[in-house]
C-alpha cells in the first residue's frame, strides 16, 4: 500500500474519531445543560455522573490526534487539512443520527460546497 493511501486512511480515522468525540461531548452537554463561567464548570460536568462519557470523548480526541500525526507524516499539510475540513459532513451526519439535531438546508449547502472543493483537490501524488 502506498504512503499516500496509508496517509489518507490515517486521515479518515482521525476525522472519524475527532467527529465522534465532538458528538459525545455534545451529548454530555445536552444532559448537563449550559455551562456557566463561574468556576464550577468541572463540577457541572461531573455532577451528573458523566465521567465515563467524558473519558471516552477525551480518549477519542487523543486517538484522533495520533492518527492526524500519522497522516501528516505521509501527506502534505495543505492537502491533509483541506481534506480534514470535510469532517463537517461527518459531524452533521452523526449529530443528526445520534443527537436528533436538525441540520438545516443552508448547512447542507455549505457542507456540499466544502465536499465539492475537496473533490477538486483529490488526486494521487
C-alpha positions as CSV (number, residue, x, y, z in Angstrom):
1,X,0.0,0.0,0.0
2,X,1.4,3.4,-0.9
3,X,2.4,6.1,1.5
4,X,-0.4,8.3,0.1
5,X,-3.1,5.7,0.7
6,X,-1.9,5.0,4.2
7,X,-1.9,8.7,4.9
8,X,-5.4,9.0,3.7
9,X,-6.6,6.1,5.8
10,X,-5.0,7.7,8.9
11,X,-6.6,11.0,7.9
12,X,-10.1,9.3,7.6
13,X,-9.6,7.6,11.0
14,X,-8.6,10.9,12.5
15,X,-11.7,12.6,11.2
16,X,-14.0,9.8,12.4
17,X,-12.5,9.8,15.9
18,X,-12.4,13.6,16.1
19,X,-16.0,13.9,14.9
20,X,-17.1,11.1,17.3
21,X,-15.5,12.9,20.3
22,X,-17.4,16.1,19.4
23,X,-20.7,14.2,19.3
24,X,-20.0,12.5,22.7
25,X,-19.0,15.9,24.3
26,X,-22.2,17.4,22.9
27,X,-24.3,14.5,24.2
28,X,-22.8,15.1,27.7
29,X,-23.5,18.8,27.5
30,X,-27.1,18.2,26.3
31,X,-27.7,16.2,29.6
32,X,-25.7,18.7,31.7
33,X,-27.2,21.8,30.4
34,X,-25.4,25.1,29.5
35,X,-22.1,25.5,31.4
36,X,-21.6,28.6,33.5
37,X,-18.4,30.5,33.7
38,X,-18.5,30.8,37.5
39,X,-15.6,28.4,38.2
40,X,-17.9,25.4,38.7
41,X,-17.8,24.0,35.1
42,X,-16.0,20.8,36.0
43,X,-18.4,20.3,38.9
44,X,-21.3,20.6,36.5
45,X,-19.8,18.1,34.1
46,X,-19.1,15.5,36.8
47,X,-22.2,16.1,38.8
48,X,-24.4,14.1,36.5
49,X,-22.1,11.0,36.6
50,X,-20.8,11.5,33.1
51,X,-17.2,10.7,33.9
52,X,-17.1,7.6,31.6
53,X,-18.5,9.5,28.7
54,X,-16.1,12.3,29.2
55,X,-13.2,9.9,29.4
56,X,-14.4,8.2,26.2
57,X,-14.6,11.6,24.4
58,X,-11.1,12.6,25.6
59,X,-9.8,9.2,24.5
60,X,-11.3,9.6,21.1
61,X,-9.8,13.0,20.8
62,X,-6.3,11.6,21.7
63,X,-6.7,8.8,19.1
64,X,-7.8,11.4,16.5
65,X,-4.6,13.4,17.3
66,X,-2.4,10.3,16.9
67,X,-4.0,9.4,13.5
68,X,-3.7,13.1,12.5
69,X,0.0,13.0,13.3
70,X,0.4,9.7,11.4
71,X,-1.4,11.3,8.4
72,X,0.8,14.4,8.5
73,X,3.9,12.2,8.3
74,X,2.7,10.8,5.0
75,X,0.8,13.7,3.4
76,X,1.3,17.4,2.7
77,X,-0.3,19.6,5.3
78,X,-2.1,21.7,2.8
79,X,-3.7,18.6,1.3
80,X,-4.5,16.9,4.7
81,X,-6.0,20.0,6.2
82,X,-8.2,20.6,3.2
83,X,-9.5,17.0,3.3
84,X,-10.0,17.2,7.1
85,X,-12.4,20.1,6.6
86,X,-14.9,17.6,5.3
87,X,-15.3,16.4,8.8
88,X,-18.2,18.9,8.9
89,X,-20.1,16.3,6.9
90,X,-19.3,13.6,9.4
91,X,-20.3,15.8,12.4
92,X,-23.6,16.8,10.7
93,X,-24.5,13.1,10.0
94,X,-23.5,11.9,13.4
95,X,-25.3,14.8,15.2
96,X,-28.5,14.1,13.2
97,X,-28.3,10.3,13.8
98,X,-27.3,10.2,17.5
99,X,-28.4,13.6,18.9
100,X,-31.5,14.1,16.9
101,X,-30.3,17.5,15.7
102,X,-31.9,19.0,12.7
103,X,-29.4,20.0,10.0
104,X,-30.7,22.9,8.0
105,X,-30.8,23.1,4.2
106,X,-28.4,26.1,4.5
107,X,-25.9,23.9,6.5
108,X,-26.2,21.1,3.9
109,X,-25.5,23.5,1.1
110,X,-22.4,24.7,2.9
111,X,-21.3,21.1,3.6
112,X,-21.8,20.2,-0.1
113,X,-19.7,23.2,-1.2
114,X,-16.9,22.0,1.2
115,X,-17.0,18.5,-0.2
116,X,-17.1,19.7,-3.8
117,X,-14.0,21.9,-3.1
118,X,-12.3,18.8,-1.6
119,X,-13.2,16.7,-4.6
120,X,-11.4,19.2,-6.8
121,X,-8.2,18.6,-4.7
122,X,-8.4,14.8,-4.7
123,X,-5.6,13.4,-6.8
124,X,-2.9,10.9,-6.0
125,X,0.6,12.4,-5.6
